[in-house]
Amino acid sequence: PNLCVPIGDLQKGSNQIFSRSLHERDLEIGRLRRESEKLKRDQALAAGIVSLQKIQQLQQETEKLNKENQEKDKQLAVVSAKVGTLSSSFFTHFYQVIEKVRQISDENHQSHEREKSLQKELSSRLSLKVTDTGDWLVPAWFHLFQACLRSPCSSTSLQGELGQLEVLCLDPSVSAIRTAVVDMARGPLAWLEGAEQLLDSAGMDLRTSGKGLCPHGHPWECGMSWQARCGGESPP
């Protein structure tokens, strides 16, 4: 009789088991749902924190870049100001140099023109004075010098002739010509002194040779004549 279980009891037990299973399932579903919501909140919070950190990092980088750009802008402004100052100074100096060169060129041209005018005026005056009062000076000295070179003479004799020419009382307007003539004679005089030294070293005496420095021909050809007579050497 104990084995005979009423059908109603079996159904009741099955319902209880089924109800308990459903309740446990609902509890588990609720727990899982709460955990899922918690995970979502945690993820959202974590994402928000990460986003906030990223935003803060981006803000810091932006501020840093802004500061760097501002500093570069300041440096660029300083460099631009310096370049502007240098450019202005350079062009000012350049224009000053150009103006100075032009001024010097004009002054040089004026100086040359003034020099030509003075030379022309001086030549005209000297020509007039020589014609008026000193016509005899150059040809007289030339013939005297030519005669001196063609006759047995020495540098001392020529020096004496030049000394006499230097002490002549001449009109001041002609004294410049006398000075030029004396200066012209210094070259042949120096050459004659050198020739005497050369001949003296060779055992020859120009003063006792019976011939002048230029026995024939133009006096200015005496250098070639003496070179031929002295083996092609010229006095120092």
C-alpha positions in Angstrom: 0.0 0.0 0.0 3.0 2.4 0.6 4.0 2.0 -3.0 0.8 3.3 -4.3 1.4 7.0 -4.4 -1.5 9.1 -5.3 -1.3 10.9 -8.6 -2.3 14.1 -6.9 0.8 14.0 -4.7 3.0 13.4 -7.6 1.6 16.3 -9.4 1.9 18.4 -6.3 5.6 17.5 -5.9 6.3 18.1 -9.5 4.7 21.5 -9.3 6.8 22.4 -6.2 10.0 21.3 -7.9 9.1 23.2 -11.0 8.2 26.3 -9.0 11.5 26.1 -7.1 13.4 25.7 -10.3 11.7 28.7 -11.8 12.3 30.7 -8.7 16.0 29.8 -8.7 16.2 30.7 -12.4 14.6 34.0 -11.8 17.0 34.7 -9.0 19.9 33.8 -11.2 18.6 35.9 -14.0 18.2 38.8 -11.6 21.7 38.4 -10.3 23.1 38.2 -13.8 21.2 41.2 -14.8 22.5 43.2 -11.8 26.0 42.1 -12.6 25.6 43.0 -16.2 24.3 46.5 -15.2 27.1 46.9 -12.8 29.6 45.9 -15.5 28.0 48.4 -17.8 28.2 51.1 -15.2 31.8 50.2 -14.4 32.7 50.2 -18.1 31.0 53.5 -18.6 32.7 54.9 -15.5 36.1 53.5 -16.8 35.4 54.9 -20.2 34.5 58.2 -18.7 37.6 58.3 -16.6 39.7 57.4 -19.7 37.9 59.9 -21.7 38.4 62.5 -19.0 42.1 61.7 -18.8 42.4 61.8 -22.5 40.6 65.1 -22.6 42.9 66.5 -19.9 45.9 65.2 -21.7 44.7 66.8 -24.9 44.1 70.0 -23.1 47.6 70.0 -21.6 49.1 69.3 -25.0 47.0 72.0 -26.5 48.1 74.5 -23.9 51.7 73.5 -24.4 51.4 73.9 -28.1 49.8 77.3 -27.6 52.6 78.4 -25.4 55.2 77.2 -27.8 53.4 79.0 -30.7 53.2 82.2 -28.6 56.9 81.9 -27.9 57.7 81.3 -31.5 55.5 84.2 -32.5 57.5 86.4 -30.1 60.8 85.2 -31.5 59.5 85.7 -35.0 58.5 89.2 -34.2 61.9 89.9 -32.7 63.7 88.5 -35.7 61.4 90.4 -38.1 62.1 93.6 -36.2 65.8 93.0 -36.4 65.6 92.1 -40.1 63.6 95.2 -40.7 66.1 97.3 -38.8 69.1 95.7 -40.6 67.4 96.1 -44.0 66.7 99.7 -43.3 70.2 100.3 -42.1 71.7 98.4 -45.0 69.7 100.3 -47.6 70.4 103.6 -45.9 74.2 102.8 -45.8 74.0 101.5 -49.4 72.4 104.7 -50.6 74.9 106.7 -48.6 77.8 104.8 -50.3 76.3 105.3 -53.7 75.9 109.0 -53.0 79.4 109.2 -51.7 80.8 107.5 -54.8 78.8 109.8 -57.0 80.1 112.8 -55.0 83.7 111.6 -55.2 83.3 110.9 -58.9 82.0 114.4 -59.5 84.8 115.9 -57.4 87.3 113.9 -59.3 85.9 115.0 -62.6 85.9 118.6 -61.4 89.5 118.2 -60.1 90.6 116.8 -63.5 88.9 119.7 -65.3 90.4 122.2 -63.0 93.9 120.6 -63.4 93.5 120.7 -67.2 92.5 124.3 -67.0 95.4 125.2 -64.7 97.8 123.3 -66.9 96.5 125.1 -70.0 96.7 128.5 -68.3 100.2 127.7 -66.9 101.4 126.6 -70.3 100.0 129.7 -71.9 101.6 132.0 -69.4 104.9 130.2 -69.5 104.8 130.3 -73.3 104.2 134.1 -73.2 106.9 134.7 -70.7 109.5 132.7 -72.6 108.6 134.5 -75.7 108.8 137.9 -74.0 111.8 137.5 -71.7 113.4 134.0 -71.8 113.6 132.9 -75.4 117.4 132.6 -75.1 117.3 130.3 -72.1 116.5 126.8 -73.5 118.5 127.0 -76.8 121.4 128.7 -75.0 121.6 126.1 -72.4 121.1 123.3 -75.0 124.1 124.5 -77.1 126.1 125.0 -73.9 125.3 121.5 -72.8 126.0 120.0 -76.3 129.3 121.8 -76.4 130.2 120.5 -73.0 129.4 116.9 -74.0 131.4 117.1 -77.2 134.5 118.5 -75.5 136.8 116.8 -73.0 134.9 117.4 -69.8 134.0 115.8 -66.5 131.0 115.6 -64.3 132.6 118.3 -62.3 132.6 120.7 -65.3 129.0 119.9 -66.1 128.1 120.4 -62.5 129.8 123.8 -62.7 127.8 124.8 -65.7 124.6 123.9 -64.0 125.7 125.8 -60.9 126.2 128.9 -63.1 122.8 128.4 -64.6 121.2 128.1 -61.2 122.6 131.4 -59.9 121.5 133.4 -62.9 119.2 136.3 -62.0 116.1 135.7 -64.0 112.6 137.0 -64.0 110.4 135.0 -61.5 108.1 134.0 -64.4 111.1 132.3 -66.1 112.6 130.7 -63.0 110.2 127.7 -63.3 111.7 127.0 -66.7 115.2 127.3 -65.3 114.3 124.8 -62.6 112.9 122.4 -65.2 116.1 122.7 -67.3 118.3 122.0 -64.3 116.2 119.0 -63.4 116.5 117.7 -66.9 120.2 117.9 -66.7 120.4 115.9 -63.5 119.9 112.7 -65.5 122.8 113.1 -67.9 124.9 114.4 -65.0 124.2 111.2 -63.0 124.9 109.1 -66.2 128.2 111.0 -66.7 129.3 110.4 -63.1 128.5 106.7 -63.5 130.4 106.5 -66.8 133.4 108.1 -65.1 133.3 105.6 -62.3 133.0 102.7 -64.8 135.9 104.0 -67.0 138.0 104.7 -63.9 137.5 101.1 -62.8 138.6 100.0 -66.3 141.7 102.1 -66.2 140.5 104.8 -68.7 140.4 108.5 -68.0 137.6 110.4 -69.9 139.1 113.7 -69.1 142.4 113.0 -70.8 141.0 111.0 -73.8 140.9 114.1 -76.0 137.3 113.3 -76.9 134.1 114.4 -75.3 131.4 112.3 -73.9 129.5 112.7 -77.3 132.2 113.7 -79.9 129.6 113.6 -82.6 125.8 113.3 -83.0 123.0 114.3 -80.7 123.8 114.6 -77.0 121.0 112.3 -76.0 122.6 109.5 -78.2 125.7 109.5 -76.0 124.3 106.6 -74.0 124.3 104.3 -77.0 127.7 105.5 -78.1 129.2 104.7 -74.7 127.5 101.4 -74.6 129.2 100.4 -77.9 132.6 101.7 -76.7 132.4 100.0 -73.3 131.3 96.6 -74.5 127.6 97.0 -74.2 127.7 98.0 -70.5 126.0 101.1 -69.2 126.9 102.9 -66.0 124.7 102.2 -63.0 
